[in-house]
């Protein structure tokens, strides 16, 4: 099934494969929602923390990847450059976002990183010919508003694009590039192979960046290493393996709307893990975000046969 032909809502409930893809996507979102928490606990320079995260994933998946290559089709081999390109985009996104978290508030960095749907939607139109109608953009605006509310972002109180904000905003563009590249690569390349290519490429890129910037690669606390292990295993290996599988069946423009729930879930997880109280703002923002996602997933034609 071509990704551009995937129908939503009702179709997702009748196609077992599509149901599995959406279930994997939701589970993946839960895994990556721990990312900001683990990264804050690690408290390492952005590129270094990202390099550890990707190295752990590459190491864990090395043997399964080697076995998987024996079953590669000619089409899968042709997608190797797409996997490398995805790794480059992901490395740049992680390095910029992790650095932004040290320079600006987590709320602002999270919101700006989640402007990726804007660039994914535009890229999907121009690169893949996907039809994104008014309901998609209305839902996108509502979902972004919900993300802004739940993370405490308030431009009225004096928003200015400082260095950290700029890094997060640019990182969102590379995040969108990663999602679009993943959709293309997953036409012929299995999710495990793609994730390993991404992890290996990103590790090399991030290590290079860390050395160029003369950032220390070792000598951190035991708690920092535990947090790095958690983000490498849970968020990167588990979360993105599930999301990579889903992106082989669900259009990137649709998947990214569900991924937009990440700041909402992160906000909820921070209650028991960071000791933050649940506020009315978090509840209202979560409802706005989920409503926006629902609108984007609904069919847009009156006869029920439309797509986004």
C-alpha positions as CSV (number, residue, x, y, z in Angstrom):
1,X,0.0,0.0,0.0
2,X,1.4,3.4,-1.0
3,X,1.5,5.8,1.9
4,X,-0.2,8.5,-0.1
5,X,-3.2,6.2,-0.5
6,X,-3.7,5.5,3.2
7,X,-7.1,6.5,4.4
8,X,-7.8,7.5,8.0
9,X,-10.3,7.2,10.8
10,X,-12.7,4.6,9.6
11,X,-10.1,2.9,7.4
12,X,-7.8,2.6,10.4
13,X,-10.4,0.5,12.3
14,X,-11.0,-2.0,9.4
15,X,-7.4,-2.6,8.2
16,X,-5.6,-4.8,10.8
17,X,-2.2,-3.7,9.4
18,X,-3.1,0.0,9.7
19,X,-4.4,-0.6,13.3
20,X,-1.1,-2.2,14.2
21,X,0.7,0.8,12.7
22,X,-1.3,3.3,14.7
23,X,-0.8,1.2,17.9
24,X,2.9,1.2,17.2
25,X,2.9,4.9,16.7
26,X,1.0,5.6,20.0
27,X,3.5,3.3,21.9
28,X,6.4,5.1,20.2
29,X,5.0,8.4,21.3
30,X,4.9,7.2,24.9
31,X,8.5,6.1,24.7
32,X,9.9,9.3,23.2
33,X,7.9,11.4,25.7
34,X,10.5,10.4,28.3
35,X,13.2,12.0,26.2
36,X,13.2,15.5,27.7
37,X,13.1,14.0,31.2
38,X,16.0,11.7,30.7
39,X,18.0,14.4,28.9
40,X,17.4,16.8,31.8
41,X,18.5,14.2,34.2
42,X,21.7,13.5,32.2
43,X,22.6,17.2,32.1
44,X,25.3,16.7,29.4
45,X,26.3,19.1,26.6
46,X,23.7,18.7,23.8
47,X,25.8,16.9,21.1
48,X,27.5,14.6,23.7
49,X,24.2,13.5,25.2
50,X,22.8,12.9,21.7
51,X,25.9,10.9,20.6
52,X,25.6,8.6,23.6
53,X,21.9,8.1,22.9
54,X,22.5,7.1,19.2
55,X,25.6,5.0,20.0
56,X,23.6,2.9,22.5
57,X,20.8,2.3,20.0
58,X,23.4,1.4,17.3
59,X,25.1,-1.0,19.6
60,X,21.9,-2.7,20.8
61,X,20.7,-3.2,17.2
62,X,24.0,-4.2,15.6
63,X,23.5,-8.0,15.7
64,X,19.8,-7.9,14.6
65,X,20.8,-5.4,11.9
66,X,23.5,-7.7,10.6
67,X,21.0,-10.6,10.4
68,X,18.4,-8.4,8.7
69,X,20.8,-7.4,5.9
70,X,20.8,-11.0,4.7
71,X,17.2,-10.6,3.8
72,X,17.5,-7.2,2.0
73,X,15.9,-6.9,-1.4
74,X,17.5,-4.8,-4.2
75,X,15.0,-2.1,-3.3
76,X,16.2,-2.1,0.3
77,X,19.8,-1.8,-0.7
78,X,18.8,1.2,-2.9
79,X,17.4,2.9,0.2
80,X,20.7,2.9,2.1
81,X,21.4,6.5,1.1
82,X,18.0,7.5,2.5
83,X,18.9,5.9,5.9
84,X,22.2,7.8,6.0
85,X,20.4,11.0,5.1
86,X,17.8,10.4,7.8
87,X,20.7,9.9,10.3
88,X,22.2,13.3,9.3
89,X,18.9,15.1,9.8
90,X,18.3,13.3,13.1
91,X,21.8,14.1,14.4
92,X,21.4,17.8,13.6
93,X,17.9,17.9,15.2
94,X,19.1,16.2,18.4
95,X,22.3,18.2,18.7
96,X,20.3,21.5,18.3
97,X,17.4,20.5,20.6
98,X,19.6,19.2,23.4
99,X,21.7,22.3,23.2
100,X,18.5,24.5,23.2
101,X,17.4,22.8,26.5
102,X,20.5,24.2,28.2
103,X,19.9,27.7,26.9
104,X,16.2,28.2,27.0
105,X,13.2,26.9,28.9
106,X,12.0,23.4,28.3
107,X,8.6,24.7,27.5
108,X,9.8,27.0,24.7
109,X,12.2,24.5,23.3
110,X,9.5,21.8,23.2
111,X,7.0,24.0,21.5
112,X,9.5,25.3,18.9
113,X,10.7,21.8,18.1
114,X,7.1,20.8,17.6
115,X,6.6,23.3,14.8
116,X,7.9,20.4,12.6
117,X,4.4,19.6,11.4
118,X,4.3,22.9,9.5
119,X,7.4,21.9,7.6
120,X,6.3,18.3,7.2
121,X,2.9,19.4,5.8
122,X,4.5,21.6,3.2
123,X,7.2,19.0,2.4
124,X,4.5,16.3,2.0
125,X,2.6,18.5,-0.5
126,X,5.7,19.4,-2.6
127,X,7.6,16.2,-2.4
128,X,5.0,13.4,-2.1
129,X,2.0,15.2,-3.6
130,X,-0.2,14.6,-0.5
131,X,-3.4,16.6,-0.3
132,X,-3.7,18.5,2.9
133,X,-7.0,20.3,3.1
134,X,-8.3,23.0,5.4
135,X,-9.2,20.6,8.2
136,X,-5.6,19.5,8.5
137,X,-4.3,23.1,8.9
138,X,-7.1,24.0,11.3
139,X,-6.3,21.0,13.4
140,X,-2.6,21.7,13.2
141,X,-3.2,25.2,14.6
142,X,-5.3,23.9,17.4
143,X,-2.8,21.2,18.3
144,X,0.0,23.7,18.4
145,X,-2.1,25.9,20.6
146,X,-2.6,23.0,22.9
147,X,1.1,22.2,23.0
148,X,1.7,25.9,23.8
149,X,-0.7,25.9,26.7
150,X,0.4,22.6,28.2
151,X,4.1,23.5,28.1
152,X,3.4,27.0,29.6
153,X,4.5,28.9,26.5
154,X,3.1,32.5,26.6
155,X,4.3,34.9,23.9
156,X,2.3,37.7,25.5
157,X,4.6,37.8,28.5
158,X,7.6,38.9,26.5
159,X,8.6,36.3,24.0
160,X,12.0,36.9,22.3
161,X,13.9,34.5,20.1
162,X,17.1,34.1,22.0
163,X,20.0,31.7,21.1
164,X,18.3,28.7,22.6
165,X,15.0,29.5,20.9
166,X,16.7,29.8,17.6
167,X,18.5,26.5,18.0
168,X,15.2,24.7,18.8
169,X,13.4,26.4,15.8
170,X,16.1,25.4,13.3
171,X,16.2,21.9,14.9
172,X,12.5,21.5,14.1
173,X,13.3,21.9,10.4
174,X,15.7,19.0,10.5
175,X,13.2,17.0,12.5
176,X,10.7,17.5,9.7
177,X,13.4,16.5,7.2
178,X,13.9,13.3,9.2
179,X,10.2,12.4,9.2
180,X,9.9,13.0,5.4
181,X,13.1,11.0,4.7
182,X,11.8,8.2,6.9
183,X,8.5,8.0,4.9
184,X,10.6,7.7,1.7
185,X,13.0,5.1,3.1
186,X,10.4,2.9,4.6
187,X,8.9,2.1,1.2
188,X,11.5,-0.6,0.8
189,X,13.6,-0.7,3.9
190,X,12.5,-2.4,7.1
191,X,12.3,-0.3,10.3
192,X,15.1,-2.1,12.1
193,X,17.6,-1.6,9.3
194,X,16.5,2.0,8.9
195,X,16.8,2.8,12.6
196,X,20.3,1.3,12.7
197,X,21.5,3.3,9.7
198,X,20.1,6.4,11.3
199,X,21.7,5.6,14.7
200,X,25.1,4.7,13.2
201,X,25.2,7.8,11.0
202,X,24.0,10.1,13.7
203,X,26.6,8.7,16.2
204,X,29.4,9.5,13.7
205,X,28.1,13.0,13.0
206,X,27.5,13.9,16.7
207,X,30.9,12.5,17.8
208,X,32.5,14.6,15.1
209,X,30.6,17.7,16.2
210,X,31.5,17.1,19.9
211,X,35.2,16.7,19.0
212,X,35.2,19.9,16.9
213,X,33.6,21.8,19.7
214,X,36.1,20.2,22.2
215,X,33.3,18.8,24.4
216,X,34.3,16.2,27.0
217,X,33.1,12.7,26.1
218,X,33.6,11.2,29.5
219,X,34.0,11.9,33.2
220,X,30.3,12.3,34.0
221,X,28.4,11.0,37.1
222,X,26.8,7.6,37.4
223,X,23.3,9.1,37.4
224,X,24.1,10.9,34.1
225,X,25.1,7.6,32.5
226,X,22.0,5.9,33.8
227,X,19.9,8.6,32.2
228,X,21.8,8.2,29.0
229,X,21.2,4.5,29.0
230,X,17.5,5.0,29.6
231,X,17.1,7.5,26.7
232,X,19.2,5.3,24.4
233,X,17.1,2.1,25.1
234,X,13.6,3.4,25.8
235,X,13.3,6.6,23.8
236,X,15.6,6.0,20.8
237,X,15.7,2.2,20.3
238,X,12.2,1.4,21.5
239,X,10.3,4.6,20.6
240,X,11.8,5.2,17.2
241,X,11.7,1.6,16.2
242,X,8.0,1.6,16.7
243,X,7.6,5.0,15.0
244,X,9.8,3.8,12.1
245,X,7.5,0.8,11.6
246,X,4.4,3.0,11.7
247,X,5.8,5.4,9.1
248,X,6.0,2.6,6.6
249,X,2.2,2.5,6.7
250,X,1.0,6.0,7.8
251,X,1.8,9.2,5.9
252,X,4.3,11.5,7.6
253,X,1.8,14.4,7.6
254,X,-0.6,12.2,9.6
255,X,2.0,10.6,11.9
256,X,3.5,13.9,12.8
257,X,0.1,15.1,14.2
258,X,0.1,12.1,16.6
259,X,3.7,12.8,17.4
260,X,2.6,16.3,18.4
261,X,1.0,14.7,21.5
262,X,4.6,14.2,22.8
263,X,4.7,17.5,24.8
264,X,1.3,16.7,26.3
265,X,2.4,13.3,27.4
266,X,5.7,14.7,28.7
267,X,3.8,17.2,30.7
268,X,1.8,14.5,32.3
269,X,4.8,12.3,33.0
270,X,6.6,15.2,34.7
271,X,4.0,15.1,37.5
272,X,5.3,11.9,39.2
273,X,8.8,12.1,37.8
274,X,9.6,15.7,38.4
275,X,7.2,16.5,41.2
276,X,5.1,19.0,39.2
277,X,1.5,19.4,40.1
278,X,-1.3,18.9,37.6
279,X,-2.7,22.3,36.7
280,X,-5.8,23.5,34.9
281,X,-3.5,24.8,32.1
282,X,-2.1,21.3,31.5
283,X,-5.6,19.8,31.3
284,X,-6.9,22.5,29.0
285,X,-3.8,22.3,26.8
286,X,-4.0,18.5,26.6
287,X,-7.6,18.7,25.5
288,X,-6.8,21.3,22.9
289,X,-4.0,19.3,21.5
290,X,-5.9,16.0,21.3
291,X,-8.8,17.8,19.7
292,X,-6.5,19.2,17.1
293,X,-5.0,15.8,16.4
294,X,-8.5,14.3,16.1
295,X,-9.5,16.9,13.5
296,X,-6.5,16.2,11.4
297,X,-7.2,12.5,11.4
298,X,-10.8,12.8,10.4
299,X,-11.8,12.2,6.8
300,X,-12.5,15.5,5.1
301,X,-15.0,14.5,2.4
302,X,-18.7,14.2,3.0
303,X,-18.8,10.7,1.5
304,X,-16.1,9.4,3.9
305,X,-13.6,8.6,1.2
306,X,-11.4,11.6,1.4
307,X,-7.9,11.8,2.8
308,X,-6.0,14.6,4.5
